[in-house]
Every structure is written in structure tokens, then in C-alpha cells.
Amino acid sequence: MRKTFQFTSLAVIAAMLTAPVAAQQKTTGPKERYEMDAATMSGFAAMGGGKGGMGGAMSMMFGGGPDSALARQLVLRLGSNELPTAPPPKGDHFFLPQAKLGKSVPLIAPERKDGTYPTEFERPKGRLLLYWGCGAKAGPGQPVIIDFAKVAAGQVPPNLFSTAVPIVREVSPSNSKSYMEWPNGKSTKMPSKDSSLLGAHRVASNVGNDINFTLAQDYMPALQASTADQADGSVTIRWNPVQNATGYAAWTIGGMGNGSGKNDVGDIVWWTSSATKEFGGGLWDWLPPSVVANLITKKIVMPPSQTTCQIPAEVKKSSGEFMMGNLNAFGPEANFSYPPKPATGVWNIDWTAKVRFRSYTMLMVGADFGGMSGGGAASGSSSGETAPPAKKKKCKGPLGIPLPDGAC
């Protein structure tokens, strides 16, 4: 099981030292561990039925703007220390009708099919420019420049990334004798936008006893974010405060070549709202409230009271006309276990269940997609005359991703 950060005050340490021996109770298990990750996706992240990314952008081209888009995301993982009574490991998560997922969804072990995983990758070209921190101007020491050609030759800049932000996965194939998940190859349908997780849940499988818990927390509200260019060249991100949010983190990726030739690579520009050089780990995932609280003290995560952040002018200038990004609102979590903890004696834990929440939205900075992002008017002559069509060019985004017409 992956360990998460634990934070203890001096008062707690003193209490532990003076507590009776019975308070330091021994435990065994759990035999089964269940993780349920729930997210609310809004804006471009919710387009295309929750596909997000370029799939969401393309969906917007044919279905209007992202302003009111909302989708739900649910990820289920079951791990057990026991082998299945009859292989393969399988189970079901049973929902109440308000979940809008039918009676249950199937939990199955992931299968790796031969020939479906590439063994050769194209070596990246160009450079990666790293910026961090909210503010009109980039801080000292920025950008950190990574030349992909030098990295390929083994020349990696020292202290490039720190490890202050963990990726918390307490249930995985590597720490379970039996593992199963949903969505999977048998079932991939996501919950509808009006679904609810409130009420009773039951998980039944052939790797242990049934897991039963009742949720009093539901999907988080949607994040509504907007961006605005400033006179000093920076870009301001604004968002609504989200109920139960424990903190926020944002990032953007920009930089585009014009596709005119094989040597047209350009720079990839990556910015994060962290006040320190933190670009990965669990910043774009689910994190426990205790971990988020610690990251706020380190100014890696923005506090729940913050609702604005400026992307430095240098980031906007280096990125060109288009930046794609993400705003993540970390949320609460609910924990369950069985049987209840006894007053004395060994606590033999049969199972634990953890439900984690977050809300996130995707940002498209500087792209109007022909005037269809959020209901904006299409570009053209104010006199009503039809403007001559502009000459089309091959349009590429960050990492060489092709973009729809109007994005460049």
C-alpha cells in the first residue's frame, strides 16, 4: 500500500506518549481495499461525453460552446489479499437508481493483449520551457529550458523536478493478489450529468466478503473558469469558489510550430500555478485533504479561498496565440471500514473503502474556434458583408497535436 504523508502536532505526540498501552491498538488486514474516485468535469473537459482534451474541442465544433457543459467521471478499483474462489477475479458495484448506472457495473481484472502496446517511440524534438507561479511576471530563474536532444543524449538538468507531491493509489495490481476495476473492456459508460452517489453502495466479488457503505457526500459542484488578457501581457484566470474544495491547482501548455516543414518544431511551454517548480505527481489527480493542506503551506497548491491566478506575460508570449490548460479543485474524501474498531484487543479489519472527490475544468486560452467557444460571435465584417475566406494552413498545437480550423 502506498503511504501518504502524515502530519502530527507536538500535542498529539505528547498525548501518544502518555496514552495507555491499549490506545496503541494492533490491527490486522484489511483483506480487501476499495477505492472509488468521483469527479465533476466542466467546460472543455466535459465535451464529447467527458472525453475532454482534443476530443472535447472537436465535439464543441459541432455542438456549440463549452460554457454549460458538465459531465461525471467515476473510477472504481478493488484489491484483495485473497485469490478468487473461482478464477478470474470479478465483482459488481451495486448502485441506487439515482446513480443512473443501472443496477450495477462490472468489476473485472484488466487484460493486456499482445500487440496493442507500442515498443518504439519517436524521439521528441525541440525544447521544453518550464514556468511556474501566479503573477504578472515570471519569477527569477525562469524559464528552465530542457533541450530534448540533450535529454536523449543523457544530459538531464539536475534537480529538475522534486517529489513533494505524491500520486496516491492505495489499490493497484502491484499490491493486490486479486485486482479488478471499472471502467474496463466490458463496460465503459460514464454516469450521466444528473446522477447522484448519495445513499447505499454494495460491492460483491469472488475475492472476499461484501463491502457495504452509505455515502452522505455527492459529486462536487462544477468549476466555471474564464481567462482574460491583461494590458501587461499576462492572462488572468478567474473561477467560482467550489463548495467543499480543499485547494486548487492550474497548468497550461502552449507553444506551436506552423507546420511549414520538418525543421519547424518550436518550443513547448509548460506553466503551473505552484509557487515552486512542481509539475506532476498528484497535482492533476485526487489527493487526500491532509496532503492538500500541507501542499498549501508550501504554496504548491492554492488555498480554497483563492479564486484568481495570473499566468505570467512571459508564458503567454512564449506560448503564442493558444494555450491549453487545466484547473483542478481537490475535494473531500469519505472512509469506511468493517468491522467497527473494538475498544480493546486486536482490530481484525476485513475491508476498507475510500471515496475521493474532485472537480476540474479545461482551459483554452486564446482559441475562439471560429467564434464558437462559449457563444462568441463569429469573426467577420461588421457591415454584414461576407469576408473572403482566409487561406488555410496546417495547424498544430502543443506536442504536435493537430487542432481544428480557427485554433491557430
N, C-alpha and C positions, 0 to 999 in steps of 0.2 A: 504494500500500500504506500503510495507516495505521501510523504509527510508535508504538511503545510506549516507555516510559521505559527508559533505560539508566543504570546506576549503576556508576561506575568509581572505585576507590580510588586514592590517591596512588601506591601501589606499582605498580599496573597502569599508570598514566600514565607513571611513570618507566621501566618496562620497555618500553613502546611507544616512548619517545624514544630508548632505547639499543638497540633491536632492529635487526637488519639490514633492508635495504630489502625483501628477499624476504618478510619476515614480513607486510608490508603488501600482501598479495596482491590483485590486481584480480580482480573477478568479473563475470560477465555472467549475465543471467537472474534468476530462473528463468522458463522458458517457461510452466510450469504450477504452480499452487499449490492445495493441497488442505487443507481444514480438516474435522476430524471432532470434534464436540463430544459427549461422553458424560456422562450424569447419572444418578444414582440418586435416585429420588423416594420419599419415605416419608410416612406419616401421611395427612392430608387431601390433600396434593399428589399422592398416588398413587391416590386413589379415582377411580372411574369410568374405569378403564383408563388412568390417568395424566393425566386431564383436569385434575384439581386444581380450585382455586377453588370457585365455587358449584356447578359440575357435580360436583365431588367430594363436597361437602356433601350434595347431593341423592342421590347414589349411596349414601352412608352411611345415609340414611334408610331405604333399602330393603335394605341388605346388611350391617348391623352396623357395629361401630366401626372406627376407623382404626388401632388400635394395631399390627396386624400387616401393614398394607397396604404394598406395595412395588411399584414399577414402574421400568422403564428408559426412558430418553429418549436418542435419537440424532439428531443433526443433521449433515448432510453438505453441503459446498459445494465446488465445483470451479470454478476460474477459470483462463483461459488467455489468453496474448497472441496466440494463433493463431485464425483463423476455422475453422469446421468444414470437413472435407473434402467433406461433403455436408450442407447445412443441413436441419433445425435442429441445434444442438448437442445431443448426447445421449451418455450413457455408462452404465456399470454399476459398482457396487461389489460384488465377489465376496467372499463370506464362507466360513469353515469351518462345518461343521454345528453346532458348539456355539453359534454366534451365534443360532440359531433364527430366522433371517430368510429361509430358503430359499437357493437357490444365489446369488442376487444381488438387489439392489434397484436400480431405475432412477433415474438422474440425468437430469433434464430441465430445460430453461430455463423459468422462471416465465412464465405468461401473465397479462396484465391484460385482463380482459373489460370491455367498455363497459357502463356502467350498474350496476356492482357496487360502486362507491365513492361514499359519500355526499358531497355537496357542501355540505350545510347541517348545522350542529350547534347543539344547544340551548345557550344561554349558561349556564354554571354559576351557581348561586345560593349564598348563604350565605358562610361563611368557612372558611379552612383554617388550622388551628393546628399549628405545627411545634415538635416537641420532639426533643431528641437527648441521647445519653449514658446509660450504665448507672449506676444509683444509686437510692436510696430517694426522693430529692427531685430535682426538675428544677434544672438549673444556672442561673446568672444570665443575664438577657436572654431567658428563655423564658416563654411561647411567642412565637415570631414569628407575627404574625397577618396573614393575607392575605385581604382582602375582595375576593371575586370581582367585585363590582360596580365597585370601583375599578380592578381589573386590566383589566376590559373597557373602562374609560374611559381606559386608558393609564397609570394610576398604579401602576407596579410598584415594590415596595420595592427600594432599592439593595442590591447585594451579597447578593442572596437566596440564590444557590447558587454554589459555587465549581466549578472544573473540575479538581480534584485526582484524580478517578477517571475513567480513560478507559474507553470502550467499545471493546474490541479486536476488530476484524473485518479480518483481513488478506485475506479473499476476499469480494468483493461484486460486484454487477452494474456498479457505477460504476467499478471499477478493472480490469475484465476485458473483453477483446474478445468472449470467449465465456464464458458463465456458466451453471451448472446446479446443481440442488440436490435434496435429499431430506430430509424428506417433501415430496410435491408432489401435484398434482392427479391423478396417475396411481397413486400409491402413498402411503398414509399409515400403514400398520400399524407400530406400535412394537414393539421387542423384548420378548419375554416376560421375566418377573422372574428366570428361571433361565438367561438367556442369558449368553454369555461372549464377550469380544472378544479373548481370548488367541490368539496364533498368526498365521498368514499372512493378508494382505489384498492384494487386487489391484483397481485401478481402471483400467478400459479405457474410452476415449472416442474420438470422432472429432475431437478438438481437440489431440491430442498423443500422445506415447508412453505406454505403460502405466506406472502407478505401483505399485510393489511395496514393501511393508514388513511387518515382523513385530513384533507387539505383545507385550511382556513385562509390561504393566500392564493391569489389568482395571477394570471398574466399581468405584467406591468403595463401602465399606460404607454401610448406611443410617444416617441420623440419627434418633435416638429422643429426642424432646424432650417436656418436661412443663412446666406452669405451675402456680404456687401463689400464692394471695392471701396477703399478709402483713398483720400487725396494724396496720402503719403506713400501709396503703392502697396500697402498692406491690405489684407482681407479680414473682415470681422465675421466670425461665426456666432450666431445667436441661437439659443434654443429655449424651449419651455422647461421649467423645473418639473421633473418627473417624480410622482409620488413614490415613496419607498426607495428612491435611488440612494445608493451609498457613496457614489462618486462617478466622475466622468473622465473619459479619455478620447482623444481625437487624433487622426492622422490623415495625411494626404499624400498622394503620389502623382507626380507630373513629369513634364519633360517629353518632348515629341520631336521625332525626325519628320521630314516632309516626304519621305519615301521616294526621293528622286534617284537614288542609286544605291549600290551595295555598300558604299562607304558612308552613307547617311545614317549614322547611328544616334547621335545626340546623347544628352545626359538624362539619366533617370534621377528625379529629385524626390526625396522622401523626407517628410516632416512629421514630427509627433509633438503633441501638446505637453509632454513631460518636460519638466524644467531641467532634467538631466538626460544623458544620452541613453534612453531606453526605447527600444523599437519593437520588442517582441514579447515572448513569454505569454502570459495570460492577459495582456492588455486588451486583446481583441476577443476575449473568451469570457467564461463565467469565473468569478473569483469570490471566495468567502468574504463576508463583511469584515472579519478581523484582519485579513490580508489587505483589503482595500483601505481600511483605516490606517494601517501602517504606511502604505504607499502614499497616502495623503500627507502624512507628516514629512515624508521625504520629497514632496512636491512632484512625485511621479504621476499621481492621479489627481485630478481637480476635485475639490470638495463638492458635496451636494448642493451647497449654497451658490455655487458659481454657475452662471448661465451665458457667459460670453468668453471668447478667446480670439486673439488676433493672430493670424498667420503672417509672419514677418514679410516685409516687402521683398527681401532677397529671395525668399521662397517663391513668391508669385512671379518675380522677374525671371528666375531660372527655370520655372516650370512652363513658361509660355502661356498660351491662352486657355489651357484646360488642365484642371486638376481633378482627380477622383479621390474621394476620401470617405472616412467613416467616423461616426460619433457613437460611442458606446456608453450606456448608463448601466453600471453594475447595480445589482439588486439584492434583496434578502435571500435567505435560504431557510428551509424547514428540515429538521432532523427527527427521525423516528428510530426506535429500536424495540426489540422484543426478545425475552420477556422484560418486564419492568425491573429496574435495578433494586435488588433486595437491600434491606437495612444492614444486614451483616452477611458474612460468608462470601463465597466466590460468586461473581456475576458471570454466568454462562450465557453469553449473548448468542441467540440463534440467528438473528438477522438485523441489519441496519438499512435504512432508506434515507436518501438525501435528495431534496428537491431544490434546485437553484434557479434563480430568475435573473433576467437582464432585458434591456430594451435598447435597440440600436437602429440607426438610420444611415443611409449612404448619401454622401455629398457629391454633387457635380458642380464644380466651381468654374465658371466661365464658359459653360456649354449651354446654348439655348436650343439645340436640336431643331433648328428651323422654326423657333418660336413656340415649341410645344412643351417646354418644361414648365409646368405649373400654370398653364393657361395664358402665357405671354403672347402678345400679338406677333404675328409672323412678320419678318422683315420685308420691306418693300417700299415703294414710293408713297408718300403721304397724299399725293394728288389722286391716288386711285389707279394710276397707270401701272401696267404690269412691267416690272423691272426685267431687263434681259437676264437670262439665266447665267449664273456665274460658271466659269469653267471649272469642272470638277477635277480634283486631284486625289491621288491616293492618300488616304487619311489614316495615320497610325497614332495610337496612344502609347502610354507607358508600357514597357516590356514588349513593344511591337504589336499590341492588340489592335486590330482594325476597328475603327469607330464609324458610326453612321454618318451620313452626309450632314453637314452643319455643325459637327462637333469640333472641327479644326478652325 
